[in-house]
Amino acid sequence: MKNTPPRPRADRIADHALRFVFALNLLFFLLFAAALVMAATARAETIACTGKDLIPGLARDDPAKLAAIRAEAAAIPNGDGLLWKIEKDGAAPSYLFGTMHLTDPRVANLPATAQKAYDASAAVVVETTEILDPQASIKAMAERPDLMMFTDGRTLDQLLPADKIDGVRAALAKRGVPLAAVSRMKPWMLTSLVAMPACEMARKKSGAAFLDLKLAEVAKAQGKDLLGLETMVEQLDAMNALSLDFHIQGLIETLALGDRLDDLYETMLVLYIEGRTGMIMPVLRSLAPDDTSDDGYAAFEQKMIEARNTVMAKRAIPILDKGNAFIAVGALHLPGDKGLIEGLRARGYRISAMTGP
């Protein structure tokens, strides 16, 4: 058997960080819960975003790599477009829109074509309707405190390698969160604090809403049917099912990237705005080649993406069969062989990309 030389440490750091960047944008609850933690521990302030789009640098410094990324993205099913029309005989058309769970003004409102579809809809569907309830996270903790907190006496400072504790403490302090105040939180909750750009967390603390929340609020105010495809506990269960070692390592190595994470977010945002959702992960993975032997990532992909897509598709069926619905879920759920669009096609729906602003 051929021995594969170990990859450079920077590559391995990037791999783990990218997984958590991806995970944080797949889960509705994490951004919501992290913002609540921030609001409880620090005052709101305006912070400028500092991330830079990495694509121009790739085009200048490594056009061959960028060409390879584009080729990989082109092969991903349903990788272009945010708004999709869903049709089936006997039901009025419905629409599926991919969101980004961030408050950035560039992604916090629907494009005109999607807004028209939303306005005409009788039902609005988001990942979880519990985001409308300010007490939802408290209720979730009351139901299953073990999903977000250590309930067996352990603390994060006991679990972190001794040489990493100071780094974790400093990174949290930059966000106004003392380690002692959150030491009983599961590491993935803290990762959501340190991985989000400071400007994003500041907007959340100031009361800015992300698109999914706006859509739910307007639907409720207008008397539309408002439905969810998941519960917060289900989302937490998916994240919590991954190994503690995976989460600890993810926290440590996400911190090691520091400000580079802001560049990843900006790149992801630009690609999203352009509707090139299928290119997001190829671009991010290009910073560090994927390690196909990593069982931790395989488990992450199965539990956090594929299994949740299957559940969403199944629960969307009665809504789509009734017709005239507007479904909004994280854009990264849409593309791919096991994405939500292909899952719905396999159940007999005709789905086509919608163009226009």
C-alpha positions in Angstrom: 0.0 0.0 0.0 1.3 3.4 -0.9 2.1 5.6 2.0 0.6 9.1 1.8 2.9 11.8 3.3 1.3 13.9 6.0 -0.1 17.2 4.9 1.3 20.5 6.2 -0.3 21.7 9.4 -1.7 24.7 7.7 -3.7 22.4 5.3 -5.1 20.4 8.2 -6.1 23.6 10.1 -7.9 24.8 7.0 -9.7 21.5 6.6 -11.2 21.6 10.1 -12.0 25.3 9.9 -13.8 24.9 6.6 -16.0 22.1 7.9 -17.1 24.4 10.7 -17.7 27.4 8.5 -19.8 25.0 6.4 -21.6 23.6 9.4 -22.4 27.0 10.9 -24.1 28.1 7.7 -26.1 24.9 7.5 -27.6 25.3 11.0 -30.3 27.9 11.7 -29.9 27.6 15.4 -26.2 28.2 15.8 -26.2 31.7 14.6 -29.3 32.4 16.6 -28.0 30.9 19.8 -24.5 32.4 19.4 -26.1 35.9 19.1 -28.1 35.3 22.3 -24.9 34.5 24.1 -23.2 37.6 22.8 -26.1 39.8 23.6 -26.1 38.5 27.2 -22.3 39.1 27.7 -21.4 42.3 25.8 -22.8 45.5 24.6 -23.8 46.1 21.0 -21.4 48.1 18.8 -20.7 48.8 15.2 -17.8 46.9 13.8 -16.6 47.1 10.2 -16.3 43.9 8.2 -12.7 43.2 7.1 -13.0 40.0 5.0 -11.7 40.0 1.4 -13.0 38.0 -1.6 -10.4 35.3 -2.3 -11.5 34.7 -6.0 -9.6 37.7 -7.5 -6.4 36.6 -5.8 -6.8 33.1 -7.2 -7.5 34.5 -10.7 -4.3 36.5 -10.5 -2.0 34.1 -8.7 -3.2 30.7 -9.7 -5.5 30.7 -12.7 -5.1 27.0 -13.3 -6.4 26.3 -9.8 -9.4 28.6 -10.4 -10.1 26.8 -13.7 -10.1 23.5 -11.9 -12.5 24.9 -9.2 -14.8 26.1 -11.9 -14.8 22.7 -13.6 -15.5 20.9 -10.4 -18.4 23.4 -9.6 -19.8 22.9 -13.1 -20.2 19.2 -12.5 -22.3 19.7 -9.4 -26.0 19.3 -10.1 -28.1 22.4 -9.4 -25.1 24.6 -8.5 -26.3 27.7 -10.2 -29.3 29.7 -9.0 -31.0 30.6 -5.7 -34.7 30.5 -6.8 -36.3 27.3 -8.1 -39.8 26.6 -9.3 -41.4 23.3 -8.2 -44.2 21.8 -10.2 -46.3 18.7 -10.0 -49.6 17.8 -11.8 -52.6 18.6 -9.6 -51.0 21.3 -7.5 -50.2 25.0 -8.0 -46.5 25.7 -8.4 -44.3 26.3 -5.4 -40.9 27.9 -5.0 -37.7 27.0 -3.3 -35.2 29.7 -2.3 -31.7 29.3 -0.9 -30.8 31.7 1.9 -27.6 32.5 3.8 -28.2 32.7 7.5 -26.4 36.0 8.0 -27.5 39.6 8.6 -25.2 41.1 6.0 -27.3 43.7 4.1 -26.4 42.2 0.8 -28.2 39.0 1.6 -30.9 40.1 4.1 -33.6 40.8 1.5 -35.2 38.8 -1.3 -34.3 39.6 -4.9 -37.2 41.0 -6.9 -38.2 37.7 -8.7 -38.1 35.8 -5.4 -40.0 38.6 -3.7 -42.8 38.3 -6.2 -43.0 34.5 -5.6 -43.1 35.1 -1.9 -45.8 37.7 -2.0 -48.0 35.4 -4.1 -47.6 32.4 -1.8 -50.2 31.1 0.6 -47.7 29.3 2.8 -44.1 30.1 3.8 -41.8 27.4 5.0 -38.5 27.9 6.8 -36.1 25.5 8.5 -37.6 26.0 11.9 -40.3 28.4 13.0 -38.8 28.4 16.5 -36.6 31.4 15.5 -39.7 33.5 16.1 -39.7 32.6 19.8 -37.1 34.5 21.9 -37.5 31.8 24.5 -36.9 29.0 22.1 -33.3 28.4 23.0 -34.3 28.3 26.7 -37.0 25.8 26.0 -34.6 23.7 24.0 -32.1 23.7 26.9 -34.8 22.8 29.3 -35.8 19.8 27.2 -32.3 18.6 26.4 -29.7 20.5 28.4 -27.1 18.0 27.3 -27.2 19.1 23.7 -25.7 22.5 24.4 -24.1 22.1 27.9 -21.9 19.7 29.7 -24.2 18.2 32.4 -21.8 15.7 33.9 -19.4 18.1 35.7 -16.9 18.4 32.8 -15.8 21.9 31.6 -14.1 23.0 28.5 -10.9 24.0 30.2 -10.6 20.4 31.5 -11.0 19.0 27.9 -8.8 21.4 26.0 -5.1 20.6 25.6 -3.2 22.6 28.2 -1.2 24.5 25.6 -4.5 25.6 23.8 -6.4 27.0 26.7 -4.8 30.5 26.6 -5.6 30.8 22.9 -9.2 29.9 23.3 -9.5 32.3 26.2 -8.0 35.1 24.2 -10.2 34.5 21.2 -13.4 34.5 23.3 -12.2 37.6 25.1 -12.0 39.4 21.7 -15.7 38.7 21.4 -16.4 40.0 24.9 -17.1 36.5 26.3 -15.1 35.3 29.3 -14.1 31.6 29.1 -15.2 31.1 32.7 -18.8 32.2 31.7 -19.1 29.6 29.0 -16.9 26.8 30.2 -19.8 24.4 30.5 -20.9 25.0 26.9 -20.3 22.3 24.3 -17.3 23.3 22.1 -19.4 23.6 18.9 -21.3 26.5 20.6 -18.1 28.3 21.2 -16.9 27.6 17.7 -20.0 29.5 16.5 -18.8 32.5 18.5 -15.3 32.6 17.3 -15.9 31.5 13.7 -18.5 34.2 12.9 -17.1 37.5 11.8 -17.1 40.1 14.5 -19.2 42.4 12.3 -21.9 39.7 11.9 -22.1 39.2 15.6 -22.3 43.0 16.2 -25.2 43.3 13.8 -27.0 40.5 15.6 -26.5 42.1 18.9 -27.9 45.3 17.5 -31.1 43.5 16.5 -30.5 43.0 12.8 -32.5 40.1 11.4 -31.3 37.5 8.8 -33.5 36.8 5.8 -35.2 33.6 7.1 -36.3 35.4 10.2 -37.7 38.3 8.2 -39.6 36.0 5.9 -41.1 34.2 8.9 -42.1 37.5 10.6 -43.8 38.9 7.5 -45.6 35.6 6.9 -47.0 35.6 10.4 -48.0 39.3 10.2 -49.7 38.7 6.8 -51.6 35.7 8.0 -49.9 33.2 5.7 -49.4 29.6 6.8 -46.0 29.4 8.4 -44.4 26.0 8.6 -41.0 24.5 9.6 -39.1 21.5 8.3 -37.1 20.9 11.4 -37.0 21.6 15.1 -34.2 23.2 17.1 -33.7 20.0 19.1 -33.3 18.1 15.8 -30.7 20.5 14.6 -28.9 20.3 17.9 -29.1 16.5 17.9 -27.4 16.4 14.5 -24.5 18.5 15.6 -24.2 16.8 19.0 -24.1 13.4 17.3 -20.6 14.1 16.1 -17.7 13.1 18.3 -16.5 15.4 21.1 -12.9 15.0 19.8 -14.1 16.3 16.4 -15.6 19.4 18.0 -12.7 20.1 20.2 -10.2 19.9 17.3 -12.6 22.0 15.2 -12.6 24.7 17.9 -8.8 24.8 18.3 -8.1 24.8 14.6 -10.7 27.3 13.7 -9.1 29.7 16.2 -5.8 29.1 14.6 -7.0 30.6 11.3 -7.9 33.9 13.0 -8.8 36.7 10.7 -8.5 34.4 7.7 -12.0 33.2 8.6 -13.4 36.6 7.6 -12.0 36.1 4.1 -13.8 32.7 3.9 -17.1 34.3 4.8 -16.7 37.1 2.3 -15.8 34.7 -0.5 -18.8 32.6 0.4 -21.1 35.6 0.5 -19.9 36.9 -2.9 -20.4 33.5 -4.5 -23.9 33.3 -2.9 -24.9 36.7 -4.2 -23.9 35.7 -7.7 -26.0 32.5 -7.3 -23.0 30.2 -7.7 -23.8 28.0 -4.7 -22.2 24.9 -6.3 -18.8 26.7 -6.3 -18.7 27.6 -2.6 -17.3 24.3 -1.3 -14.9 23.7 -4.2 -13.4 27.2 -3.5 -13.1 26.7 0.2 -11.7 23.2 -0.2 -9.1 24.6 -2.6 -7.4 26.2 0.3 -6.6 22.7 1.6 -7.1 19.5 -0.4 -9.8 17.3 1.2 -8.5 14.3 3.2 -10.8 11.5 1.9 -9.6 9.2 4.7 -11.0 11.4 7.4 -13.8 9.5 9.0 -14.8 12.5 11.1 -15.7 14.5 8.1 -17.6 11.6 6.5 -19.7 11.4 9.6 -20.2 15.2 9.5 -21.3 15.1 5.9 -23.8 12.2 6.5 -25.4 13.7 9.7 -25.2 17.4 9.0 -26.0 17.4 5.2 -27.4 14.2 3.7 -29.6 13.1 6.6 -31.1 16.5 7.1 -31.7 16.9 3.4 -33.7 13.7 3.4 -35.8 14.8 6.3 -36.5 18.2 4.7 -37.6 16.6 1.4 -39.9 14.2 3.2 -41.5 16.9 5.2 -41.9 19.2 2.3 -44.0 16.7 0.3 -47.4 17.4 1.8 -46.7 21.1 1.6 -45.8 20.9 -2.0 -48.7 18.7 -2.8 -51.0 21.4 -1.4 -49.2 23.9 -3.7 -48.5 27.7 -3.7 -45.7 27.5 -1.0 -42.5 29.5 -0.7 -39.8 27.4 0.9 -36.6 29.1 2.2 -33.7 27.0 3.5 -30.0 27.4 3.6 -28.6 27.6 0.1 -26.0 25.0 0.8 -28.8 22.4 1.1 -29.8 22.9 -2.5 -26.9 21.7 -4.8 -25.4 18.2 -5.2 -26.5 14.7 -6.0 -27.8 14.4 -2.4 -29.1 18.0 -2.2 -32.7 19.0 -1.5 -33.4 19.7 -5.2 -32.4 16.2 -6.3 -34.2 14.7 -3.4 -37.5 16.4 -4.5 -36.9 15.4 -8.1 -36.6 11.8 -7.0 -40.1 12.1 -5.5 -41.6 13.1 -8.8 -41.4 16.9 -8.8 -40.3 19.0 -11.8 -37.9 21.6 -10.7 -36.4 24.4 -12.8 -34.1 27.3 -12.0 -35.6 30.8 -12.1 -33.6 33.6 -13.6 -33.9 37.3 -13.2 -32.9 39.8 -10.5 
